[in-house]
Amino acid sequence: MTATEDSAVSEQERAAAPARKAAAGKAAGGTGTAKPAKAAGKAPAAKRTTAAKQAPTGEAPARKTPAAKKAAPAAKATTKKATPAKKATGKKATPAKKATAKKVTPAKKATAKKAAPAKAAAAKASGSKPESQAARAKRAARINSALAEVYYYAHPELDFENPFELLVATVLSAQTTDLRVNQTTPALFAAYPTPEDMAAADPEALEELIRPTGFFRSKAKSLLGLSAALRDDHGGEVPGSVDELVKLPGVGRKTAFVVLGNAFGVPGLTVDTHFGRLVRRWKLTEQTDAVKVEQEIDDLLPESEWTMFSHRTIFHGRRMCHSRKPACGACPIAELCPSYGEGETDPEKAKKLLKYEMGGQPGQRLKPPADYPGRPAPPLPSRAPATGSAATPDADSAPGAAR
C-alpha cells in the first residue's frame, strides 16, 4: 500500500469513529430490544442446570405415569386408614395391660401372705425374735405330741419289780448305761432282795457284785446307807414323797422323780443329761442347773404329762438326738426344732446314726414291756471288764452325790 492509500484509510477510520461511538452509546443505554435477547440467552442455561440436577448421570428425569399418579392418592388413603386402626389397637391394649396388672397383683399378695408365716418361723428358729411364754408352751405341747406318736412304747429303761429295786437301780445308773445296770442287778437282787438284807451286806461282797457299773466303792457306800435308812426310818419301805426320798444317802431330785413317777405314779420330770441337752436344743429353756430346768419345763406342760414327757425326751436323746452328731434328717420334730441342722440332715445318712430298736439293735432292758418293738438286751457277759473309779463323774450324777 502507498502512502497516499494509507492516509486515505486513516481518514476513513477517523470519519467512522463517531458512528461507532454512537452505536456503542445506544447499546449501553438500551432501546428495549437488547434485554429480551439477553433473557432469551440465559433461559436455556437455567433449563440445562435443572436437568443436570435432576439427572446427574446424564439421563433424562423420569416422569410420573398416570398409574403412578393414581397410586399416590391410594397410598395416602391407606396411610390415613391405618392411623385409626393403630389408635384403636393402642386404646384396646391399654386396658388389657391394666387388667393383667390387676390379675397379677392378688397372686403376688397371696404369695406374700403364704411366705409371711415361713419368714416368721425362720425368724423364730434363728432366735432373732424372742418367743413368748405362750408360744413356747404351745410348741412344747406339739413336741410332746409328736414324740408320743413315735415313742408310744417309752418307759423307764431300768428293770425292776418293786420300788426298792428301782431305787437301787437308779442309784447304780450314775455314769453308766441302763444296759449295764440291767445286766448287773439280777445277781445283786438275788443276793440282797430287801433293804434289810442289803443293809447287812458285807461291803466288799457288795462292791464286787456292782463292780461292772463303775465307781463301785462310792455306789456301795450309798446303797448301804439308804438301805439302813429304809430299815431304820421307814419300816423297810420306800417313801412316796420327794421330801423323804431326797433325805436318803445318794438320792437327789432326779432319782426321787424316777421312783415316784414309775413306782408310785406321781408325776415328775427326770432331768438327766439327755433331758437337759434336748430341752436346751429345743430352746424351751436356757438354764443349765437341773432344778431351774425342772421349774421352767414344769411351767410349759400340764402336770399329767411330766413323767411321760421325760421318758419320750430321754428316748429321743438316746436314739436320735445324740450329743455330738444328732440325726436331724430322721427327726420327727425337725420343723419344731430351732437347732435343726446341727447334725446330719441327709435322711439316708441320718438313719445310720439311729440306735437301739430304731437302728435294729437290742434295747437296754433284759425284760422290756410287752409293747416294746425291739429286742431284749443280752445278759451280762461272763467276764465283764471292771471300769473302776478312776474317771471323775459330773456333779449331777456322781455316785456319792444325790441323784
Backbone torsions as a table, in degrees:
resi	resn	phi	psi	omega
1	MET	NA	142.1	-178.5
2	THR	-87.2	168.2	179.6
3	ALA	-62.9	-35.1	-179.6
4	THR	-66.0	-40.9	-179.5
5	GLU	-68.9	-37.9	180.0
6	ASP	-63.3	-41.1	179.6
7	SER	-69.5	-33.8	179.1
8	ALA	-65.0	-40.5	179.3
9	VAL	-65.5	-41.6	179.6
10	SER	-60.6	-41.6	179.4
11	GLU	-65.8	-36.8	179.0
12	GLN	-65.5	-40.8	-179.9
13	GLU	-66.4	-38.8	177.7
14	ARG	-66.4	-33.4	-179.8
15	ALA	-71.9	-32.5	-177.9
16	ALA	-84.3	-13.0	-177.2
17	ALA	-59.9	-46.4	178.9
18	PRO	-59.4	-36.3	-178.9
19	ALA	-65.6	-39.7	179.9
20	ARG	-67.7	-38.4	178.1
21	LYS	-63.0	-40.1	179.8
22	ALA	-64.5	-42.1	178.7
23	ALA	-63.7	-39.8	178.8
24	ALA	-66.2	-37.5	178.7
25	GLY	-64.6	-42.7	177.7
26	LYS	-61.8	-40.0	179.8
27	ALA	-65.0	-38.1	179.9
28	ALA	-71.5	-40.5	-179.8
29	GLY	-72.4	-31.6	178.9
30	GLY	80.3	136.4	177.6
31	THR	-113.5	1.6	-178.6
32	GLY	100.2	-9.4	-179.4
33	THR	-95.5	-26.7	-176.6
34	ALA	-74.4	-36.9	-176.3
35	LYS	-62.9	-47.0	176.7
36	PRO	-58.0	-34.1	179.9
37	ALA	-64.9	-43.4	179.2
38	LYS	-64.1	-43.5	-179.9
39	ALA	-62.2	-40.8	179.4
40	ALA	-65.4	-31.0	179.8
41	GLY	-73.7	-29.5	-178.1
42	LYS	-81.7	-28.9	-176.0
43	ALA	-57.0	-47.7	179.5
44	PRO	-59.2	-35.8	179.4
45	ALA	-63.5	-41.8	179.1
46	ALA	-62.6	-42.4	178.8
47	LYS	-62.2	-40.7	179.8
48	ARG	-64.6	-38.6	179.8
49	THR	-63.6	-44.2	178.7
50	THR	-61.6	-43.1	179.2
51	ALA	-64.1	-37.4	179.8
52	ALA	-65.8	-37.8	178.8
53	LYS	-67.8	-40.0	-178.2
54	GLN	-73.7	-34.4	-179.3
55	ALA	-129.3	79.1	-176.6
56	PRO	-64.8	-21.6	-179.0
57	THR	-85.8	-0.8	179.6
58	GLY	98.0	-6.9	180.0
59	GLU	-83.8	153.4	179.6
60	ALA	-72.5	140.7	179.7
61	PRO	-62.0	141.9	-178.5
62	ALA	-74.9	138.0	178.4
63	ARG	-99.1	146.3	178.6
64	LYS	-71.0	130.9	178.2
65	THR	-84.4	164.5	176.8
66	PRO	-58.6	-35.0	179.5
67	ALA	-66.3	-39.1	179.5
68	ALA	-66.4	-39.0	178.5
69	LYS	-62.4	-37.4	178.8
70	LYS	-71.7	-33.7	-177.6
71	ALA	-70.1	-31.3	-178.1
72	ALA	-60.3	-49.1	176.8
73	PRO	-62.6	-34.7	-179.9
74	ALA	-63.5	-41.2	179.0
75	ALA	-63.6	-41.6	177.8
76	LYS	-61.6	-42.0	-179.7
77	ALA	-63.2	-41.5	178.9
78	THR	-62.0	-42.1	179.1
79	THR	-62.2	-42.4	179.6
80	LYS	-65.9	-37.7	179.5
81	LYS	-70.1	-34.7	-177.6
82	ALA	-68.6	-31.2	-177.1
83	THR	-60.9	-48.7	177.5
84	PRO	-61.3	-35.3	179.8
85	ALA	-62.3	-44.0	178.6
86	LYS	-62.9	-42.0	178.9
87	LYS	-62.3	-42.9	-179.8
88	ALA	-62.7	-43.5	178.6
89	THR	-61.0	-42.2	178.8
90	GLY	-62.2	-40.8	179.4
91	LYS	-65.7	-37.9	179.9
92	LYS	-71.7	-34.8	-176.9
93	ALA	-67.8	-33.9	-176.7
94	THR	-61.9	-49.2	177.3
95	PRO	-62.0	-34.5	-179.9
96	ALA	-61.6	-43.2	178.7
97	LYS	-63.0	-41.8	179.2
98	LYS	-63.2	-42.4	-179.7
99	ALA	-63.1	-42.0	178.3
100	THR	-60.9	-43.0	179.8
101	ALA	-62.5	-39.5	180.0
102	LYS	-67.0	-36.0	-179.7
103	LYS	-71.1	-36.2	-177.3
104	VAL	-72.7	-34.8	-175.3
105	THR	-57.3	-48.3	178.2
106	PRO	-60.2	-36.1	179.4
107	ALA	-63.2	-42.2	178.7
108	LYS	-64.6	-39.8	178.9
109	LYS	-64.1	-40.7	179.5
110	ALA	-63.3	-42.3	178.1
111	THR	-62.3	-41.5	179.6
112	ALA	-63.6	-38.4	179.5
113	LYS	-66.2	-38.8	178.9
114	LYS	-69.2	-35.6	-177.7
115	ALA	-73.1	-25.5	-176.4
116	ALA	-59.3	-49.1	178.8
117	PRO	-61.1	-36.8	179.5
118	ALA	-63.5	-41.4	178.2
119	LYS	-65.7	-39.5	179.4
120	ALA	-64.6	-41.6	178.9
121	ALA	-63.9	-40.3	178.7
122	ALA	-64.3	-38.3	179.1
123	ALA	-64.7	-41.0	178.4
124	LYS	-64.9	-44.0	-178.0
125	ALA	-63.1	-36.7	-178.9
126	SER	-79.1	-9.5	178.6
127	GLY	80.4	12.8	-178.2
128	SER	-73.6	-22.2	-179.8
129	LYS	-126.7	125.8	-177.8
130	PRO	-59.4	139.6	179.3
131	GLU	-92.0	132.1	-179.3
132	SER	-70.3	161.9	179.0
133	GLN	-62.5	-39.0	179.6
134	ALA	-65.8	-42.2	179.0
135	ALA	-66.6	-37.4	179.0
136	ARG	-66.6	-40.6	178.6
137	ALA	-64.5	-38.9	178.8
138	LYS	-65.6	-41.0	179.3
139	ARG	-68.0	-38.4	177.5
140	ALA	-61.6	-39.1	178.5
141	ALA	-65.6	-38.6	178.7
142	ARG	-68.0	-39.0	176.7
143	ILE	-62.4	-44.9	180.0
144	ASN	-61.4	-42.1	-180.0
145	SER	-65.7	-42.2	-179.6
146	ALA	-65.2	-41.4	178.8
147	LEU	-67.8	-32.9	179.5
148	ALA	-64.5	-33.1	178.7
149	GLU	-71.0	-37.6	-178.2
150	VAL	-79.2	-48.3	-177.0
151	TYR	-104.9	58.5	179.9
152	TYR	-65.4	-17.8	-178.0
153	TYR	-101.7	12.1	-177.4
154	ALA	-56.6	140.4	-175.6
155	HIS	-161.6	168.4	173.1
156	PRO	-67.1	133.6	-174.0
157	GLU	-94.2	29.9	173.8
158	LEU	-114.3	133.8	176.5
159	ASP	-76.7	131.9	177.7
160	PHE	-159.2	156.9	178.9
161	GLU	-116.6	-18.3	-177.6
162	ASN	-155.6	170.5	-178.1
163	PRO	-57.7	-36.5	-179.5
164	PHE	-64.9	-44.3	179.2
165	GLU	-63.8	-39.1	178.7
166	LEU	-66.5	-39.4	178.6
167	LEU	-62.2	-47.6	-180.0
168	VAL	-64.2	-44.7	-178.8
169	ALA	-62.8	-37.4	-179.6
170	THR	-68.0	-38.9	176.8
171	VAL	-64.1	-39.7	-179.9
172	LEU	-70.2	-20.7	-174.5
173	SER	-75.9	-4.2	178.5
174	ALA	-63.9	128.6	175.8
175	GLN	59.4	31.8	173.4
176	THR	-155.6	177.6	-179.0
177	THR	-90.9	156.1	175.2
178	ASP	-63.0	-31.4	177.9
179	LEU	-59.0	-47.1	-178.8
180	ARG	-64.9	-36.7	177.6
181	VAL	-65.0	-45.5	-178.9
182	ASN	-63.9	-28.7	177.7
183	GLN	-78.6	-17.9	-176.0
184	THR	-96.4	-36.7	-171.6
185	THR	-67.6	-26.7	178.9
186	PRO	-56.4	-45.7	179.3
187	ALA	-70.4	-35.8	-179.4
188	LEU	-64.2	-48.2	-177.5
189	PHE	-75.0	-22.1	174.2
190	ALA	-68.5	-34.0	-179.8
191	ALA	-84.3	-36.0	-176.3
192	TYR	-134.6	81.4	-174.7
193	PRO	-76.9	-19.0	-176.2
194	THR	-127.7	163.9	176.4
195	PRO	-58.4	-37.7	180.0
196	GLU	-63.7	-41.8	179.6
197	ASP	-64.9	-43.5	-177.6
198	MET	-71.5	-34.4	178.9
199	ALA	-64.0	-27.8	-178.7
200	ALA	-95.5	6.6	-175.9
201	ALA	-71.2	151.0	173.1
202	ASP	-71.9	126.8	-176.8
203	PRO	-54.3	-42.8	-177.7
204	GLU	-68.6	-37.6	178.5
205	ALA	-66.6	-39.3	178.1
206	LEU	-65.6	-42.3	179.0
207	GLU	-60.3	-40.9	-178.1
208	GLU	-66.0	-36.3	-179.9
209	LEU	-68.8	-35.4	-176.4
210	ILE	-99.2	7.0	-178.7
211	ARG	-52.4	-41.7	-177.5
212	PRO	-59.2	-19.2	-177.7
213	THR	-84.7	-9.2	-179.6
214	GLY	83.8	156.3	179.9
215	PHE	49.3	41.0	-170.3
216	PHE	-64.7	-30.0	-179.8
217	ARG	-69.4	-46.8	178.9
218	SER	-64.9	-40.4	-179.3
219	LYS	-68.1	-38.2	178.4
220	ALA	-62.4	-39.4	178.6
221	LYS	-62.9	-42.6	179.0
222	SER	-64.9	-42.0	-178.6
223	LEU	-65.9	-40.3	178.0
224	LEU	-65.3	-39.2	-178.6
225	GLY	-69.9	-45.9	-178.0
226	LEU	-70.4	-32.6	177.9
227	SER	-65.5	-41.1	178.3
228	ALA	-66.0	-38.3	179.3
229	ALA	-66.5	-39.6	178.1
230	LEU	-65.2	-39.9	179.6
231	ARG	-67.7	-43.4	-173.0
232	ASP	-85.9	-35.4	-172.0
233	ASP	-107.1	-18.2	-173.5
234	HIS	-129.9	17.0	176.3
235	GLY	64.6	28.6	178.3
236	GLY	79.3	10.2	-179.2
237	GLU	-113.7	149.1	176.9
238	VAL	-80.4	125.7	180.0
239	PRO	-67.1	154.5	-176.5
240	GLY	-107.3	30.4	177.7
241	SER	-135.3	152.0	-179.9
242	VAL	-62.8	-44.5	-176.2
243	ASP	-59.2	-39.1	-179.3
244	GLU	-78.2	-36.8	-178.5
245	LEU	-66.3	-42.0	-176.3
246	VAL	-70.2	-8.8	176.3
247	LYS	-81.9	-14.9	-179.4
248	LEU	-75.7	144.3	178.7
249	PRO	-57.7	130.9	176.8
250	GLY	77.8	8.6	-177.4
251	VAL	-114.1	124.7	175.7
252	GLY	-117.9	-168.7	-176.5
253	ARG	-63.7	-38.4	-179.8
254	LYS	-60.5	-52.2	179.6
255	THR	-62.4	-39.2	-179.3
256	ALA	-61.2	-43.7	-178.2
257	PHE	-73.5	-29.0	174.0
258	VAL	-62.2	-46.2	-178.9
259	VAL	-68.3	-46.9	-178.0
260	LEU	-63.8	-44.3	-176.1
261	GLY	-70.1	-32.8	-173.0
262	ASN	-107.1	-19.6	178.8
263	ALA	-107.3	-23.5	-177.7
264	PHE	-120.8	-7.5	-179.8
265	GLY	72.5	21.1	178.2
266	VAL	-93.0	121.4	-176.6
267	PRO	-61.6	143.0	177.1
268	GLY	-173.5	153.2	178.5
269	LEU	-93.1	136.3	176.7
270	THR	-102.8	100.0	-176.3
271	VAL	-92.8	86.1	174.9
272	ASP	-101.1	-168.9	-177.4
273	THR	-60.5	-44.2	-178.9
274	HIS	-65.9	-46.0	-177.7
275	PHE	-60.3	-49.0	-179.3
276	GLY	-61.5	-41.5	-179.4
277	ARG	-63.2	-43.9	-175.7
278	LEU	-71.4	-43.8	-178.4
279	VAL	-66.6	-25.8	174.2
280	ARG	-75.8	-37.0	176.2
281	ARG	-64.4	-35.8	179.8
282	TRP	-79.9	-1.5	-179.9
283	LYS	60.3	32.2	174.2
284	LEU	-83.7	-18.9	175.6
285	THR	-159.0	158.9	174.2
286	GLU	-114.5	1.6	-177.1
287	GLN	-72.3	148.6	175.6
288	THR	-112.7	-20.0	176.6
289	ASP	-74.5	130.8	-174.3
290	ALA	-59.2	-40.4	-178.8
291	VAL	-66.9	-41.2	179.4
292	LYS	-69.2	-36.8	175.4
293	VAL	-60.7	-46.4	179.4
294	GLU	-57.9	-44.3	-177.9
295	GLN	-65.4	-41.7	-177.5
296	GLU	-72.0	-37.3	178.6
297	ILE	-73.1	-32.7	175.0
298	ASP	-54.7	-37.2	-176.9
299	ASP	-75.1	-14.3	-176.3
300	LEU	-94.4	-22.6	-174.3
301	LEU	-127.2	151.9	175.6
302	PRO	-65.6	150.3	-176.3
303	GLU	-57.6	-34.0	-177.9
304	SER	-65.1	-17.0	-177.4
305	GLU	-100.2	-5.7	-172.8
306	TRP	-58.1	-49.3	-175.8
307	THR	-65.8	-48.3	-177.7
308	MET	-71.1	-32.8	175.6
309	PHE	-62.3	-36.5	176.9
310	SER	-62.7	-47.6	-179.7
311	HIS	-61.6	-45.7	-178.0
312	ARG	-64.2	-41.7	-179.9
313	THR	-65.4	-43.7	179.4
314	ILE	-66.1	-40.8	175.8
315	PHE	-58.1	-45.8	-178.2
316	HIS	-64.4	-39.5	179.8
317	GLY	-67.8	-34.8	-178.9
318	ARG	-79.5	-28.4	-173.7
319	ARG	-100.9	-31.7	-170.6
320	MET	-133.3	-50.8	-174.3
321	CYS	-90.1	69.3	-174.9
322	HIS	-69.2	163.4	-177.5
323	SER	-66.5	-48.4	-174.3
324	ARG	-90.9	-38.8	-176.4
325	LYS	-141.4	83.4	179.3
326	PRO	-67.3	149.0	-179.6
327	ALA	-89.4	71.4	-175.6
328	CYS	-60.5	-34.4	-177.4
329	GLY	-69.0	-13.5	179.2
330	ALA	-112.9	6.1	-172.4
331	CYS	-76.6	130.1	179.8
332	PRO	-76.9	-11.1	-179.5
333	ILE	-119.5	29.3	-177.2
334	ALA	-57.4	-40.3	-177.3
335	GLU	-69.8	-16.0	-179.4
336	LEU	-101.6	-2.7	-173.7
337	CYS	-102.0	116.4	178.2
338	PRO	-67.1	-16.6	-177.8
339	SER	-98.8	11.9	179.6
340	TYR	-57.0	134.0	-179.3
341	GLY	106.6	-8.8	177.2
342	GLU	-70.2	-24.4	-180.0
343	GLY	-115.5	-159.2	-178.1
344	GLU	-72.5	121.9	-178.1
345	THR	-98.4	-15.7	177.8
346	ASP	-70.4	122.8	-175.3
347	PRO	-56.5	-43.0	-177.5
348	GLU	-68.2	-42.1	178.9
349	LYS	-70.0	-34.3	-179.8
350	ALA	-66.0	-35.5	-179.9
351	LYS	-60.8	-31.4	-178.8
352	LYS	-72.4	-12.7	-179.4
353	LEU	-91.9	-8.8	-177.2
354	LEU	-70.1	148.7	-176.7
355	LYS	-123.0	168.9	179.1
356	TYR	55.5	-138.8	-173.8
357	GLU	-62.2	-25.8	179.9
358	MET	-75.6	-20.2	177.7
359	GLY	-107.8	13.3	179.6
360	GLY	76.5	20.3	-178.4
361	GLN	-107.3	162.6	175.9
362	PRO	-64.0	155.9	178.1
363	GLY	-81.2	-163.0	-178.1
364	GLN	-102.1	-17.7	-177.8
365	ARG	-96.5	137.5	174.3
366	LEU	-75.2	-27.1	178.4
367	LYS	-127.2	74.7	-177.3
368	PRO	-73.2	163.0	176.7
369	PRO	-61.4	162.3	-176.2
370	ALA	-63.6	-30.5	-176.9
371	ASP	-88.3	4.2	180.0
372	TYR	-70.0	125.3	-174.4
373	PRO	-82.4	-8.7	-176.9
374	GLY	-96.7	-169.8	179.7
375	ARG	-93.8	149.1	176.9
376	PRO	-65.6	158.1	177.9
377	ALA	-75.5	151.5	177.6
378	PRO	-77.1	158.1	178.2
379	PRO	-70.0	170.5	-178.8
380	LEU	-64.8	131.8	176.5
381	PRO	-58.6	156.0	-175.8
382	SER	-61.7	-33.1	179.9
383	ARG	-127.3	83.7	179.6
384	ALA	-77.3	136.2	178.6
385	PRO	-67.9	137.9	177.9
386	ALA	-83.0	129.2	-179.2
387	THR	-88.1	-15.4	178.1
388	GLY	66.7	-157.5	-178.4
389	SER	-135.0	30.7	-177.8
390	ALA	-73.5	-36.5	-177.6
391	ALA	-71.6	156.8	179.9
392	THR	-105.2	115.5	-179.7
393	PRO	-73.7	160.7	177.5
394	ASP	-76.7	166.5	-172.4
395	ALA	-63.4	-33.6	-174.9
396	ASP	-73.5	-30.3	-173.7
397	SER	-122.7	21.5	177.2
398	ALA	-62.7	138.4	-176.3
399	PRO	-56.8	-37.2	-178.1
400	GLY	-85.9	-7.1	-178.1
401	ALA	-93.3	164.1	177.8
402	ALA	-70.5	130.2	-179.1
403	ARG	-116.4	NA	NA
